[in-house]
Amino acid sequence: MWQSLDALILALPADAALKLVVFALVLARFAGVLAAAPFFGAGAVPVRTKAWVAALLALCVLPLLPPPADAVLAWSRRLPGIAVLAASEFAIGYTFGLAVDLFFAAVQWAGQVLAQQAGLSLGDILDPLSGAGGSALAEFKYLIALGVFLGANLHLELVAVVGQSFELVPVGVTLQWDRVGELLVLGLGSTMWSLGLRIVLPVMLGILLVTVGLAFVSRAVPEINVFVFGFGLQALVCLWLLYLAVPFVVDLMREGIERMLWDARGLLAYVRGG
């Protein structure tokens, strides 16, 4: 198979072979995005659908690309070199998809923490998209984030940022991938946790005040069994605060997704420049 592909590439004219290789590399970058991005990277989405979407996006971006790197010109007729470049392009796209997916993980973590504090984590449910289990509140938060992601056209902004990345990191440019893991943890990881805390803290503060109030009631009137209505009151207060916080949370989610995307863009720029 590899010999036949080598023969096919060698049989093509130089310009045609270069265009075919550039298209394959652009396709690999968009494939990396679709493999990691929320909703599109879910197992419920067929692989064939992802491949067609990645090919369509690559065709749309192809006429607007800057000149490819010298490595593409040097390796355009060498299949092992093309495979290495394609893996690098896939990793670049995967970084953008992972940035958004990390934010969704922070949202689910916030929902899980709230469910545990409010006593709503007794009945876990199965997420059909990810195949993982979690509380209903975490799934509710995830669906809100997914609605914001699709309803505010942030999936189109993700595609736009990836398209702009070809100017920042042209096709075929090799990055210092040994530094990416460290920067992902320090940069995107810290941003993920800070956004998750901003989502969960307002409701957590309300639950804490209810707990403190119940403690005072228990001390003032020992005859009242606080445990009879304490868990139910905490759950009701949690749901009420979630309802009040929906506008704030929606704006925060929109801001968080945009911030994660631009942090990923800055990470790639730093890795390339460093």
C-alpha positions as CSV (number, residue, x, y, z in Angstrom):
1,M,0.0,0.0,0.0
2,W,2.8,2.4,0.9
3,Q,4.7,1.6,-2.2
4,S,1.6,2.3,-4.3
5,L,1.0,5.7,-2.6
6,D,4.7,6.5,-3.2
7,A,4.3,5.6,-6.8
8,L,1.2,7.8,-7.1
9,I,2.8,10.8,-5.6
10,L,5.9,10.4,-7.8
11,A,3.7,10.1,-10.9
12,L,2.0,13.4,-10.2
13,P,3.5,16.7,-11.5
14,A,5.4,18.7,-8.9
15,D,2.7,21.4,-8.5
16,A,-0.1,18.9,-8.3
17,A,1.7,16.8,-5.7
18,L,2.4,19.9,-3.6
19,K,-1.2,20.9,-3.7
20,L,-2.3,17.4,-2.7
21,V,0.1,17.3,0.2
22,V,-0.9,20.8,1.4
23,F,-4.6,19.8,1.3
24,A,-3.9,16.6,3.3
25,L,-2.0,18.6,5.9
26,V,-4.9,21.1,6.2
27,L,-7.3,18.3,6.4
28,A,-5.2,16.7,9.3
29,R,-5.4,20.0,11.3
30,F,-9.2,20.2,11.0
31,A,-9.5,16.5,11.7
32,G,-7.6,17.1,15.0
33,V,-10.1,19.9,15.9
34,L,-13.1,17.7,15.2
35,A,-11.6,14.8,17.1
36,A,-11.3,16.8,20.4
37,A,-14.0,19.5,20.2
38,P,-17.2,19.1,22.2
39,F,-20.2,17.7,20.4
40,F,-18.2,17.0,17.2
41,G,-15.7,14.8,19.0
42,A,-18.3,12.7,20.7
43,G,-18.6,9.0,19.9
44,A,-22.2,9.5,18.8
45,V,-21.0,11.5,15.7
46,P,-19.9,9.1,12.9
47,V,-16.3,9.2,11.8
48,R,-17.4,9.5,8.2
49,T,-19.3,12.7,9.1
50,K,-16.2,14.1,10.8
51,A,-14.1,13.3,7.8
52,W,-16.5,15.0,5.3
53,V,-16.7,18.1,7.5
54,A,-12.9,18.3,7.9
55,A,-12.5,17.9,4.1
56,L,-15.1,20.6,3.4
57,L,-13.4,23.0,5.8
58,A,-10.0,22.2,4.3
59,L,-11.3,23.0,0.8
60,C,-12.7,26.3,2.0
61,V,-9.4,27.4,3.7
62,L,-7.1,26.1,1.0
63,P,-7.2,29.1,-1.4
64,L,-6.5,31.5,1.5
65,L,-3.4,29.8,2.9
66,P,0.0,31.5,3.1
67,P,2.9,29.7,1.4
68,P,3.8,26.4,3.1
69,A,6.9,25.9,5.1
70,D,10.1,24.6,3.4
71,A,9.6,21.2,5.0
72,V,6.5,20.7,2.8
73,L,8.4,21.6,-0.3
74,A,11.2,19.2,0.7
75,W,9.0,16.3,1.7
76,S,6.2,16.6,-0.7
77,R,7.3,13.4,-2.5
78,R,8.3,11.4,0.6
79,L,5.5,9.6,2.2
80,P,7.2,9.1,5.7
81,G,7.9,12.8,5.8
82,I,4.3,13.6,4.9
83,A,3.1,11.3,7.7
84,V,5.3,13.2,10.2
85,L,3.9,16.5,9.1
86,A,0.4,15.3,9.1
87,A,0.8,14.1,12.7
88,S,2.1,17.5,13.7
89,E,-0.8,19.2,12.0
90,F,-3.3,16.9,13.7
91,A,-1.7,17.7,17.1
92,I,-2.1,21.5,16.4
93,G,-5.8,21.1,15.6
94,Y,-6.2,18.8,18.6
95,T,-4.8,21.5,20.8
96,F,-7.6,23.9,19.9
97,G,-10.3,21.3,20.3
98,L,-8.8,20.2,23.6
99,A,-8.8,23.9,24.8
100,V,-12.6,24.0,24.4
101,D,-13.1,20.5,25.8
102,L,-11.1,21.4,28.9
103,F,-13.6,24.2,29.6
104,F,-16.5,21.7,29.3
105,A,-14.7,19.5,31.7
106,A,-14.5,22.5,34.1
107,V,-18.3,23.0,33.7
108,Q,-19.0,19.4,34.5
109,W,-16.7,19.5,37.5
110,A,-18.5,22.5,38.8
111,G,-21.9,20.8,38.4
112,Q,-20.5,17.7,40.2
113,V,-19.3,19.7,43.1
114,L,-22.6,21.5,43.4
115,A,-24.5,18.2,43.3
116,Q,-22.4,16.8,46.1
117,Q,-22.8,19.9,48.3
118,A,-26.6,20.1,47.7
119,G,-27.3,16.4,48.1
120,L,-28.2,15.9,44.5
121,S,-25.5,13.4,43.6
122,L,-27.3,10.2,44.8
123,G,-28.6,9.3,41.4
124,D,-26.0,9.3,38.7
125,I,-26.9,9.3,35.0
126,L,-25.1,8.2,31.8
127,D,-24.0,10.8,29.4
128,P,-24.8,9.4,25.9
129,L,-22.3,11.7,24.2
130,S,-19.2,11.0,26.3
131,G,-20.3,7.6,27.6
132,A,-19.3,8.6,31.2
133,G,-21.4,8.7,34.3
134,G,-22.2,11.8,36.3
135,S,-24.8,13.7,38.3
136,A,-27.9,15.2,36.7
137,L,-26.7,18.6,37.8
138,A,-23.3,18.2,36.0
139,E,-25.1,17.0,32.9
140,F,-27.4,20.1,33.2
141,K,-24.4,22.4,33.3
142,Y,-22.8,20.6,30.4
143,L,-26.0,21.0,28.3
144,I,-26.1,24.7,29.1
145,A,-22.5,25.1,28.0
146,L,-23.2,23.1,24.8
147,G,-26.2,25.3,24.1
148,V,-24.0,28.4,24.5
149,F,-21.3,26.9,22.4
150,L,-23.7,26.2,19.5
151,G,-26.2,29.0,20.0
152,A,-23.7,31.8,20.3
153,N,-21.9,30.5,17.2
154,L,-18.7,29.7,19.2
155,H,-18.3,26.6,17.1
156,L,-17.9,28.9,14.1
157,E,-15.4,31.0,16.1
158,L,-13.5,27.8,16.8
159,V,-13.3,27.2,13.0
160,A,-12.2,30.9,12.5
161,V,-9.5,30.7,15.1
162,V,-8.2,27.5,13.5
163,G,-8.3,29.2,10.1
164,Q,-6.3,32.1,11.5
165,S,-3.8,29.7,13.0
166,F,-2.5,29.0,9.5
167,E,-1.1,32.5,9.4
168,L,0.5,32.1,12.9
169,V,1.7,28.5,12.2
170,P,1.9,27.9,8.5
171,V,1.4,24.4,7.1
172,G,4.5,22.3,7.7
173,V,6.0,24.3,10.5
174,T,7.4,22.1,13.2
175,L,6.7,23.2,16.8
176,Q,8.6,22.4,20.0
177,W,6.2,19.7,21.2
178,D,8.3,18.8,24.2
179,R,7.1,22.1,25.8
180,V,3.4,21.8,24.9
181,G,2.5,19.4,27.7
182,E,4.0,21.7,30.4
183,L,2.3,24.8,28.9
184,L,-1.0,23.0,28.6
185,V,-1.0,22.2,32.3
186,L,0.3,25.6,33.4
187,G,-1.8,27.7,31.0
188,L,-5.0,26.0,29.9
189,G,-5.2,23.9,33.1
190,S,-5.0,26.9,35.4
191,T,-7.5,28.8,33.3
192,M,-9.9,25.7,33.4
193,W,-9.8,25.6,37.2
194,S,-10.3,29.3,37.6
195,L,-13.3,29.3,35.3
196,G,-14.8,26.3,37.0
197,L,-14.4,28.0,40.4
198,R,-16.1,31.2,39.1
199,I,-19.0,29.1,37.9
200,V,-19.4,27.2,41.2
201,L,-18.6,29.8,43.8
202,P,-21.8,31.9,43.8
203,V,-24.1,28.9,44.4
204,M,-21.6,27.4,46.8
205,L,-21.7,30.6,48.9
206,G,-25.5,30.3,49.0
207,I,-25.4,26.7,50.2
208,L,-22.8,27.6,52.8
209,L,-25.0,30.4,54.2
210,V,-27.9,27.9,54.4
211,T,-25.7,25.4,56.2
212,V,-24.6,28.1,58.7
213,G,-28.2,29.2,59.2
214,L,-29.2,25.6,59.9
215,A,-26.4,25.3,62.4
216,F,-27.7,28.4,64.3
217,V,-31.2,27.1,64.2
218,S,-30.0,23.7,65.6
219,R,-28.2,25.5,68.4
220,A,-31.1,27.9,69.2
221,V,-33.9,25.3,69.0
222,P,-32.4,21.9,69.8
223,E,-35.9,20.3,69.6
224,I,-35.9,20.9,65.8
225,N,-34.4,18.0,63.8
226,V,-32.4,19.9,61.2
227,F,-31.6,16.8,59.3
228,V,-35.3,16.2,58.5
229,F,-35.6,19.3,56.2
230,G,-31.9,20.3,55.9
231,F,-31.1,18.3,52.8
232,G,-34.3,19.3,51.0
233,L,-33.7,23.0,51.9
234,Q,-30.2,22.9,50.5
235,A,-31.4,21.3,47.3
236,L,-34.1,23.9,46.8
237,V,-31.8,26.8,47.5
238,C,-29.2,25.3,45.1
239,L,-31.8,25.0,42.3
240,W,-33.2,28.5,43.0
241,L,-29.7,30.0,42.9
242,L,-28.9,28.1,39.7
243,Y,-32.1,29.7,38.2
244,L,-31.0,33.2,39.3
245,A,-27.4,32.6,38.1
246,V,-28.3,31.4,34.5
247,P,-27.7,34.8,32.8
248,F,-24.4,35.3,34.7
249,V,-23.3,31.7,33.9
250,V,-24.2,32.0,30.2
251,D,-22.0,35.1,29.9
252,L,-19.3,33.5,31.8
253,M,-19.4,30.4,29.6
254,R,-19.2,32.5,26.5
255,E,-16.2,34.4,27.9
256,G,-14.6,31.2,29.1
257,I,-14.7,29.4,25.7
258,E,-13.3,32.5,23.9
259,R,-10.6,32.8,26.5
260,M,-9.6,29.1,26.2
261,L,-9.4,29.5,22.4
262,W,-7.2,32.5,22.5
263,D,-5.0,30.9,25.3
264,A,-4.5,28.0,22.9
265,R,-3.6,30.3,20.1
266,G,-1.1,32.2,22.3
267,L,0.3,28.8,23.5
268,L,1.1,27.8,19.9
269,A,2.6,31.2,19.2
270,Y,4.8,31.0,22.3
271,V,5.9,27.4,21.5
272,R,6.8,28.4,17.9
273,G,8.6,31.6,18.9
274,G,10.3,30.1,22.0
